[in-house]
């Protein structure tokens, strides 16, 4: 047993360990934890097939031949359910969701005759050229299937970001960036698998590289997603989670009140600077103004042509610009200025600053203090 096989086995073992933690975790989003736990088990099972191949142990366990690759059809649906639960909550498996399992069930039914073969017939079957071609076609379909689900997951993530920007002034504690990174990692892995498939079809033998690279990469992603899934803080802000009304449908906000509330909002933003609070939310600001969050959101969207996130951050950036050109700005670090104006991290501050000024805070600072 070589080093690569040992690393893959460690990845499988840790994948099962993390899945047990997720399935038994009593804090946070239990449904999401369980979905991710099941997904971790399936990831670990899928790469166990590579261990069977690398060690020739499939000869000792012929009943397991074909099973690890079958579960790939469950990756997309489970990942989709998981992200839906994280971003919307209250996910419940219903009859319609069975449709997501059709490819997996179809493959099981298609392979039933193979599963019922005796060990000798199975071993003879997998060595045939026809079997290799058949498995290649199935793998291509599985990759396309997963890409389709990743596309819809990306749409959910984009919608989620727009949602939280309508009520939150900071995304640091509730973003799903780690999910995007994990998703992009799988896009890379299955993209590389597609390249290998093209090489196989071309008659180029890279099988030994394939059974080394792919399971190692999947092992790393398994551990990363599992870790972030365990440590992920609350993602759905209460304001979003409880808001069931459609945007401004049948709003009772009159033009007169809209003008009055807007004037009050701008006055408070200038005089009290609530945006300096890094945990400011639409709910908190609406309470300060003594108006409903729904009306405040409508005023910011319709009168200021911004969402809540951009509205608050525009004030933070203007405050930062004042500090950066102030004499005190010569002594403060970029991180100190970011925290003072309400940002939770330097990276979030840099992104927002460049969006509003087309330059980084450091460039802006040097422009005003050339000697630095």
N, C-alpha and C positions, 0 to 999 in steps of 0.2 A: 504494500500500500504506500503510494508516494505522497509527497507533501500536498499536492493539489487536492487529492482525494480526501486527505485529512481535513483540509480547510473547508471543503464542501460539507463533510460530515459535521464539522463544528457548526457551520451555518445552519444545517438542518436541525441539529440539536437545539441551538439557541432559538431557532424559529419556533419550534414546538414549545420551548420554555416560555418565550414571550407570549405565545398564543394562550397558554394556561393562565398567565398573569392577566391577560386581557379578558379572558372568559370569566375569571373569578373576581375581577376588579369591581368594587362596590361604590366607587366614587365616579364623578363625571357623568358622561353620557353612556349609560350601560348598553343601550342598543348598539351604538356606534362601536363600543369596545368589543362587543360580541361579534359583530360583523367583521371587524378587523382581525379578531382572533381566529375566526374561521378562515379568513383570507390568508393569514400567516400559515395555518396548517396546510392549506392547498399549495401555497408557494413551496413549502418544505417538501411536500409529497411530489411536486412536479420535478424538482431537481434530484430527488432520490433515484429517479430513473437513470440519471447520468452516473451515479455511483454504481448501480447494477452493471452498466455497460463498461465502466472503467475497470471494475474489479472482476468482470465475468461472472458475477454472482447470480445473474439472471438464470444461469444454468442450474443453480441450486434452488432458486425460487421462481420457477416458470409461471406460477399462478399470478405473479405480479407484472408479467410482461404486458405492456400496453396501458396499464392502469395510470401510471404517473402522468403521461401525456394527455389523457382524457380530461383531466380536471382543468386544463387550460381554458376550456370553454366556460368555466365558472369565474375566471378572473374578472372579466369585464362587468358582468352583472353584479357581482359582490362589491366591486370597487365603486360602481355606480350607486348602489344602495347605500354604501357607507358614506359617500360624499353627500348624498341627498339627506341622510340623517344628520350629518354634521351641520349642514347649512339651513335645513328647514325643521328638523326634529319630527317626532311623532311618526316615524316610519313603521308601517305594519305590512307584513307580507300578505297580499291578497291574491285572488284568483287571476287577475290580470298579470301579476308578476310571474306567473308560471310560464308565460310566453317567453320570458328571458331565458328560461332553462331548456327551451326546445332544442337548440344545437347540441347541448350536453346530452340530453336524453336520446336524441337521434343517433349520436355517436355510440352511446352505450348499446342501443338496440342493433346498430350496424355491426358492432364488434362482438355481440353475444355468441355467434357461432364459433368465433376464435377463442373466446373465454372458456367455452365448454370442450375445447379440444384437449387431448391428453398431453402431458409434458413433451413427449417426443415430437408430436405433430406441431406443437407450438414452436419448438426450437427449429424445426425444419422450415416452418413457415416464415419466420423472421429472417432467415438467411436467404430467402428467395429474392430475386431482383424485383418481382412484382410487388412484394411487400414493402420494399424500400420506396418505390415510386408512389404507392398508395399512402404511406405515412407522410411523404413529402407534400402530397396534395392536401392532406388533412391539416398539416402544419401551416400551409399557406392560407387555408380557409380560417384557421384559428387566429393567425396574425391579423388578417383583414377584420375579423370579428372584434378583436381587441382594439384595433385602431378606431373602429366605429364607436365603441363605448368611450374611449378616451376623448373623442371629439365631443360627445355629449357631456362628459364630465367637465371638460374645459368650459362649455357653455354655462354649466351650473356654477362654476367657480367665478366666471365673469359676472354673472347675475348677482351672486352673493356679494362680490366686492362693491357693486353699485348699491346694493341694499344697505350694507354697513356704512357706506359713505353718506347715506341719507340721514343717519342718526348719530354717528360717532365721529369724533375729531381726531382719533388716533387708531391706526390699524395694527399697531405692534402686538397687542395682547389678544387679538381675535382674528388674525389673518390666517389664511390657509396656504401660505407660500410654500410650506414644507410639502403639502400635497402636490402642488404644481411641480416641485423639484422631483418628487418621487415619480409622478406621472411622466415627466420628461425623461427620467432615467429609464423607465420602461419603454418609452418611445425609442430611445437610443438602443436598448437591448434588442427589441424586436426589429429595429431597423438593421442592426448588425446581423440578426438571424436571417433577414431577407437577403442580405448580401451573400451569406453562406449558402442559402437556397439557390441563388443565381449561379454561384460557383459549382454547386452540386449538379445543377441542370446542365452546366457547360462541360461537365465531365472532369472538373478539377477536384482532386481528392484532398479536402481540408478537414476531414472528419475528426482527426485527432485534436486539431486546434479548436474545432467547434465544441467538442465535449469537455474542453478545458475552460475556454473563455466564457461561454454562456452561463454555466452553473456558478462560476466565481462571481460574475457580475450580479446575478440574481441573489446570491447569498448576501452580498453587500447591501443591496436594496431592501431585502427582507429585514435585515437588522436595523437599517436606518428608519424605515417606515414604522416598524414595531416600536422603536425607541421613542420617536416623535409622537406616535399614537398614545403611548403611555404618559408622556409628559405634557401633551397638548392641553392648554388651559381652556376655559369656557370660550366657545366660539360664537354662539348665537347671543347677541345682546338682548336683554329683556324687552326692549322697546320693539325689536323686530319680531321676536318670538311671539309676543302677545298681540301684535298688530294684524288684524284680520280684514281691515277695511281696504277697499281699493283706493288708489291714489286720488285724493281730492274729490271722490265721487260724492255728489250731493253736499258739497261743502257749504257750511253756513256762514262762511267768512264774507262779509260785505266789503265793497270798495272803500267805504269810509273807515271801517275798522282796520282794513289792511294798511291803509295809509297811516293811521294812528299807531298801529303796532310796529310798523316799519320804522317810524320816527323814534319810537321808544327803544327798539332794538339797537339802532345805530347809536343812540345816545349812551346806552349802557355799555356797548362795545368800546366806545371812546373813553367814557368816564371810569368805568369799573374794570375794564379789560378782563373779562371772564375767560377769554381765550388763553390766558397764561396758565390756567389749570389744565394739566396734561390729561386729565380724565374727564374733561368736559363732554357731555352728551347732549343730544337734542332735548331729552327729558329734563336735565338739570337746567339748561338755559331757558326752557319754557316755563319752569317753575319760578325762575328769577323774574321773568317778564309777566307772570300770572296769566299766561294764555295756554291753550292746548298745544301739545307737540305737533298735532296735525296741522293746525293753523300756522304755527311757526315754520314748519317745513314748507308749506304752501307759499308763504311770504318770501322765504329765501329762494325757493325755486323760481317763482313767477316774477318777483320784483327785482331780485338780484341776479337772476339767471345762473345760479350756482346750486350745487348740492351743499349740504351742511358741512361735509368734510372740507371742501374747497373754500367755502365761505370763512370758516374758522382759520384755516391755514393761511389764507391771504392776509389776515390780520397779524398772524404770528410772524410771517415773513416781513411785513412792514415794520414790526417791532424789532425784528432781528437786524434789519437794515439800519435802524436808528442806533442800535448798540454797536454795530460794526463800524460806523463812522464816528461814533463817540470816542472821546479820549480813553474812556474806560475799556472800549473795545480793543485797544492795543494790548491790554493786560489779560483779557479773557480768552480762553481757548474756544475753538469752534464748538466743541461739545458743551462747554459751560453756557455759551450763548443759546445753543439749541435747547438745553434744559430750562433755561431761564424764560424763554418765550413759549414754552409749552410742549416741546417735542420730547418724546421718550427715548429717541436714539439719534445718533449722528447721521446714520444712513438715511433715515426718514427725513431729517432736516435738509440734507444735501439734495435729495430728490425733489422735495417741495421748493427749495430755494431756486434750483435750476429751472424748474417749471415756470416760476413767476419772473425770473430775472435773466434767464438764458445764460447764467454763469454760476459757478459754485461759490459758496460763502468765502472760501479762501481767495478766489480770484477777485471777488468783490472787495474783500479786505485789502488786498494788495493794491487794488486800483485806487483806494482812498488813503492807503499808507504805503507808498512806493518803496520806502526804505526797508520794509519788513522782508 
